[in-house]
Amino acid sequence: MEGDNSIKFIYLGEDLEFAKGIEKTLNQFYGDLEIKLVKKSFKKNEDAWRFIADKSTLDYALYYVDFSSNYSFYSFVANALGRENSFRDKPLIGLGGVDITRDQVISGLTGGCDAFFIKGIEISGLVNFSMKICRPNDSRPIDWATGEFAEDETDVYVPVKLNYFTENYIHVETDVEFEMNSEVVVKTKICDEMGIEKFRVVRNSQEDFYYNFKNNYDLEYITPVRRMDLRVGIKNPDEKEDEEPLSEKAVEKLDIMKVDIGAWVEKHQHMSTPKSTKVLIVDQELTFLKQIDQSLEDYPFSILFHRYLKEDMETIKRSKADIVVLALDEHFEDKEDGYSNTIEILPKLIKKAKEIEGYTPFIFIFNSKFSGEELKKKNEYEKIVSTSEEFDFNKVLDLVKKFELAGGDKLTCDPKYNFGDKEERFYISKRREDSFALHPFKVKIKQINEMTITIQTTYKLKPFTVLKLDFPTECFISILPREKEDKLPEKQGFLYNYNAAIHSIGEVEKNQLRVYINKVFVPKEEEPEEDT
């Protein structure tokens, strides 16, 4: 699509006047391109699910999702788009009104959006960002005043999604990479109440994801008593030789704090929202979205869905679903891109499942020419149900009920590896605004203008990683993909260089940024002469 002059964006939301403003600005800046902005709103949930299921939904280069009229509903729409394989490489921009809260912005950014813009009179920045991420060769940067940064280091924060709490650790997903056994700071509202913000990385896994992040971790609480335990036998040159040991009273107090974590988890069990069964539906037509009669979130089990499985079967590893539903399509195969929905994917799926310790999912196959017994024998795998019938979501519901009555995930996960049965867990609903945390780390700001920023950090960050910035004003930034003609070296010494786009910034914050640029930054072309 990059080579032609036509481009299609789509706006999903209720503010059609704002959508017209986007369209007008696109044509104003890019009148020589054939740009079309399709505008679509939904009267009910079912309309949205049918839209996502329709193959024509894949035709757009970029998706705007406007949260301002109904935040909860459009959160589900953005989340559904962001998690499905076919949409994963397509930019999704969230839009919010001036009354949107910081927590709602973070929730949107951790729930599928690559960036988030606050709606205002000025739309040129939104349009510029849109073209830069989906048609970089055609984007025409606005000539913003840009200068060198005068400060040294500042903190940025990367969002971390919370899955559940236990007495000893929290389980999280995030886009940044933590080193095993390292000590990390993660700021959560819930742990703040208990005076905990430091954790030790005790487990890193590339399995069993609930969200579309790159890593998941178990982070062990470091209360002061645990910090003392970690020091045993380790000579820390930063500690004073004459450091006095803790008094009995202090140790007793710290032991109480340690117990309080478990008590908190137990106390809040009634608010826990676990969905013990996870179902992965693979269907080129996403038929089930045309058959459901309620929101996906209202079903008592987790539903993941994709149009296809790729050759590497990483989706099986990442989802680690208890039940994998395959709606076969013998006419759908793309050998060049390595994905297929034919019966040939079954042995590859089973092979990947066997590579995961203690994992034996049930596989439910629709549109099959083979009986379950034939497939069991051929693939040497017992947990297969096969039918020649077309996909029927009611049959999936029946299978889930039978599965849970028969023991649920005890049937698909070896008890030796099923830690959930051995500990109390508090699962936090993704609907809650405190279901995320922030991990701070240092960056050097090298350049900044109203729309873009250049930073250096020791962290290796992937494109579209979202960071929160408090200085010089509160906003969010998204790491941009490197361009071929990028003059900025990828790495200098131990520091990585990144260009990022500024977004999620209101009019007040934008004015603060402008004032700061005018006061502190010196435009390159007007660099003052050094005193002699």
SVG drawing of the C-alpha trace seen along z (x, -y; Angstrom):
<svg xmlns="http://www.w3.org/2000/svg" viewBox="-28 -37 66 81">
<polyline fill="none" stroke="black" stroke-width="0.4" points="0.0,0.0 3.0,-2.3 3.6,-2.7 0.2,-4.0 -1.6,-7.3 -4.7,-5.9 -5.2,-5.5 -8.1,-4.6 -8.5,-5.5 -11.5,-4.7 -13.0,-6.6 -15.0,-4.6 -17.1,-6.8 -20.0,-9.2 -18.4,-12.6 -18.9,-12.9 -18.0,-16.6 -14.6,-15.9 -14.2,-13.1 -15.0,-15.6 -12.3,-17.9 -9.7,-15.0 -10.8,-14.5 -10.6,-18.2 -7.1,-18.5 -5.9,-15.3 -7.0,-16.7 -5.5,-20.1 -2.0,-18.7 -2.2,-15.7 -4.4,-16.9 -2.3,-15.1 -3.1,-11.7 -6.4,-9.9 -7.3,-9.9 -10.7,-8.6 -11.8,-8.6 -14.7,-6.2 -16.9,-7.2 -18.7,-4.6 -20.7,-4.5 -22.5,-1.6 -26.0,-1.6 -25.4,1.6 -22.7,4.1 -23.7,6.5 -23.0,4.0 -19.4,3.6 -18.7,7.3 -20.1,7.8 -18.0,5.0 -14.8,6.6 -15.8,9.9 -16.3,8.5 -13.2,9.0 -13.5,5.6 -12.6,4.2 -9.0,5.2 -8.9,2.8 -7.9,-0.3 -4.4,-1.6 -5.2,-3.2 -8.0,-3.1 -9.2,-6.0 -11.3,-4.9 -13.1,-7.7 -13.7,-7.0 -15.4,-10.3 -19.1,-9.3 -18.9,-5.9 -15.6,-5.1 -16.4,-1.5 -17.9,-0.4 -15.1,-1.8 -12.5,-0.3 -13.8,3.1 -13.8,2.2 -10.1,1.0 -9.1,4.0 -10.7,6.5 -9.0,4.8 -5.6,4.6 -5.5,8.3 -6.4,10.0 -3.6,11.2 -4.9,9.5 -5.0,6.0 -1.8,6.4 0.4,4.5 -2.2,1.8 -1.9,-1.5 -4.8,-2.2 -5.1,-5.7 -7.4,-6.4 -9.2,-9.8 -10.6,-11.3 -12.5,-14.4 -11.0,-17.1 -12.6,-15.5 -10.8,-12.1 -8.7,-11.1 -5.0,-10.2 -6.0,-6.7 -8.4,-6.3 -5.7,-7.3 -3.3,-4.7 -6.1,-2.1 -6.6,-2.8 -2.9,-2.6 -2.5,0.7 -5.7,2.0 -4.9,1.8 -4.1,-1.8 -0.7,-2.7 -1.2,-6.4 -3.9,-8.6 -4.9,-12.1 -7.0,-14.6 -9.5,-16.2 -9.1,-20.0 -9.3,-22.7 -5.8,-21.9 -5.8,-18.6 -2.6,-19.0 -0.5,-17.2 -2.9,-14.2 -2.8,-14.1 1.0,-14.4 1.4,-11.5 -1.2,-9.4 0.7,-9.7 4.1,-9.2 3.2,-5.8 1.3,-4.4 2.8,-6.2 6.2,-7.4 7.5,-8.0 4.6,-10.3 4.5,-12.1 5.3,-15.8 6.6,-17.0 5.4,-20.4 8.2,-22.9 8.0,-23.0 10.6,-25.1 13.1,-22.5 16.2,-22.9 18.6,-21.1 17.6,-20.1 19.3,-21.9 18.8,-19.4 20.5,-16.1 18.3,-13.1 14.6,-12.8 12.2,-10.0 9.8,-8.3 7.3,-5.7 6.3,-2.6 2.8,-1.2 2.7,2.3 -0.6,4.3 -1.4,6.1 -2.9,9.6 -3.1,10.9 -1.7,10.5 -0.5,13.3 1.0,13.2 4.5,13.2 4.4,11.6 2.4,9.8 2.1,11.2 2.4,8.5 2.7,7.9 4.7,5.1 6.7,4.1 10.0,3.6 12.6,6.2 13.6,6.8 16.7,8.8 16.2,11.9 16.8,11.3 17.1,7.6 15.4,5.1 12.7,3.0 10.4,0.2 6.8,0.6 4.3,-2.0 0.8,-0.6 -2.1,-2.1 -2.8,1.1 0.8,1.8 1.3,-1.9 -1.3,-1.4 1.0,1.2 4.1,-0.8 5.6,1.4 7.1,0.1 10.2,2.3 10.2,5.8 12.6,8.6 12.1,10.3 11.8,14.0 10.2,15.4 10.0,14.4 7.7,16.3 6.7,16.1 3.6,18.2 0.1,17.6 -0.5,13.9 -3.9,12.2 -2.9,8.9 -0.9,7.9 2.4,7.2 5.8,8.5 6.8,9.9 5.3,11.2 6.9,11.5 6.4,12.5 7.7,9.7 8.3,10.6 7.5,8.0 10.6,6.4 9.3,5.2 12.0,3.9 12.2,7.3 12.8,9.0 15.4,6.4 17.2,7.3 17.0,11.0 18.5,10.2 21.5,8.5 22.5,11.7 25.9,12.9 26.3,10.1 28.9,7.4 27.5,4.1 30.2,1.4 27.6,-1.3 26.6,-0.2 28.3,-1.7 30.4,0.7 28.9,-0.5 25.3,-0.1 23.3,1.0 21.1,4.1 17.4,3.6 15.8,3.7 13.5,6.5 10.6,4.1 11.4,3.0 11.7,6.6 8.4,7.4 6.8,4.5 8.3,5.6 7.0,9.2 3.5,7.7 3.9,5.9 4.9,9.1 1.8,10.8 -0.4,7.9 0.1,8.6 -1.4,12.1 -4.2,10.7 -5.0,8.1 -5.2,10.7 -7.5,12.9 -9.7,9.9 -10.2,8.9 -11.0,12.4 -14.7,11.5 -13.6,8.8 -11.3,11.1 -12.4,11.7 -10.7,14.9 -11.8,16.6 -10.3,20.0 -11.0,21.2 -9.4,19.7 -10.8,20.4 -8.9,19.6 -11.1,19.4 -9.3,19.6 -11.7,18.8 -11.1,16.9 -14.6,15.5 -14.7,14.8 -18.2,16.4 -18.7,16.3 -18.8,12.5 -21.9,12.8 -23.5,15.2 -22.8,13.8 -25.6,11.9 -23.6,10.1 -20.2,8.4 -17.2,10.7 -16.4,9.5 -19.7,10.8 -18.9,14.5 -17.6,16.4 -14.5,17.5 -11.8,15.7 -12.2,15.6 -9.3,15.0 -9.7,15.0 -7.7,14.9 -8.4,15.3 -5.5,17.7 -2.5,19.3 1.0,18.5 3.5,21.2 5.5,20.7 2.4,21.4 3.5,18.7 -0.1,17.9 -0.5,21.3 2.4,20.6 1.3,17.0 -2.3,17.8 -1.9,21.3 -5.6,21.7 -7.4,24.6 -9.6,25.1 -8.5,24.4 -11.4,24.1 -10.4,24.5 -12.9,23.6 -11.1,25.1 -11.0,23.5 -9.3,25.6 -9.2,22.7 -7.4,20.4 -3.6,20.7 -0.8,18.2 2.5,20.0 4.4,16.8 3.4,15.2 3.3,18.6 -0.3,18.9 -3.1,21.2 -6.5,22.6 -6.3,26.0 -6.1,29.3 -2.3,29.2 -2.0,26.8 -3.2,29.5 0.0,31.5 2.0,28.2 -0.4,27.0 0.0,30.3 3.8,30.2 3.9,26.7 1.6,27.7 3.8,30.7 6.8,28.4 5.1,26.6 5.6,28.5 2.5,29.9 0.2,28.5 -2.4,30.6 -5.3,28.5 -8.6,29.8 -8.9,29.2 -12.4,28.7 -12.5,28.8 -15.3,27.6 -15.7,28.1 -13.5,31.3 -13.5,34.1 -12.1,36.4 -13.6,38.0 -12.2,37.3 -10.9,40.9 -9.1,40.6 -7.4,37.4 -6.5,38.8 -4.8,41.9 -3.0,40.0 -1.7,37.3 -1.2,39.5 -3.2,37.0 -6.3,37.9 -7.9,34.5 -9.6,33.9 -13.2,33.4 -14.0,33.2 -17.2,32.5 -18.1,31.8 -20.6,29.1 -20.2,25.4 -18.9,23.3 -21.6,22.9 -20.8,20.9 -23.5,22.6 -21.6,25.9 -18.5,24.1 -20.5,22.9 -21.7,26.5 -18.1,27.8 -16.9,25.2 -19.6,26.1 -18.7,29.8 -15.0,29.0 -15.5,27.0 -17.8,29.6 -15.1,32.3 -12.4,30.4 -11.5,27.4 -7.8,26.5 -6.8,29.5 -7.5,31.5 -5.2,29.4 -2.5,28.3 -0.4,30.8 -1.0,30.0 2.8,29.9 2.8,26.7 -0.5,25.3 0.6,22.9 -2.9,21.3 -4.2,24.3 -1.4,23.9 -1.8,20.2 -4.4,17.5 -4.7,15.1 -6.5,11.8 -7.3,11.4 -7.8,7.7 -10.4,6.9 -9.0,5.0 -12.1,2.8 -10.6,1.3 -8.6,-1.9 -6.1,-0.6 -5.4,2.5 -2.1,1.0 1.1,-0.2 4.0,-2.4 7.7,-1.4 10.1,-4.4 13.5,-4.6 15.9,-7.3 16.2,-8.9 18.2,-11.8 16.1,-14.2 18.2,-15.4 15.7,-17.3 12.0,-18.2 9.3,-20.1 5.5,-20.2 5.1,-16.8 8.3,-14.8 11.0,-14.1 14.5,-12.4 15.6,-10.4 18.6,-8.3 18.3,-5.4 20.0,-2.1 16.7,-0.3 16.1,1.4 12.6,0.4 10.5,1.7 8.5,-0.5 5.2,-1.8 6.3,-1.2 4.4,-3.8 6.1,-5.9 4.7,-8.5 6.6,-11.8 6.1,-14.3 8.8,-16.8 8.7,-19.3 4.9,-18.7 2.7,-15.7 2.1,-13.7 2.8,-10.3 5.2,-9.4 5.2,-6.4 8.5,-5.1 8.6,-5.5 10.0,-2.9 13.4,-3.7 13.4,-5.1 16.0,-4.2 17.1,-7.8 17.3,-8.3 20.5,-10.2 20.3,-9.4 22.6,-6.4 20.7,-3.5 23.2,-3.2 26.0,-5.4 28.0,-3.5 25.6,-1.9 22.8,-4.3 20.0,-3.6 18.6,-6.5 14.9,-6.8 12.6,-9.2 9.1,-9.3 5.8,-11.1 4.2,-13.2 0.5,-12.6 -2.2,-12.4 -1.6,-16.1 -4.3,-18.6 -4.4,-22.3 -3.1,-23.3 -0.1,-20.9 0.5,-21.9 0.8,-25.5 3.2,-24.6 5.3,-22.7 5.4,-25.7 6.3,-28.1 9.1,-25.7 10.5,-25.4 10.6,-29.2 12.3,-29.7 14.8,-26.8 15.5,-25.6 17.7,-27.3 16.9,-26.7 19.8,-25.2 19.8,-27.9 20.1,-30.6 22.7,-29.0 24.5,-31.8 28.2,-32.3 30.3,-31.1 31.8,-33.7 35.5,-34.3"/>
</svg>
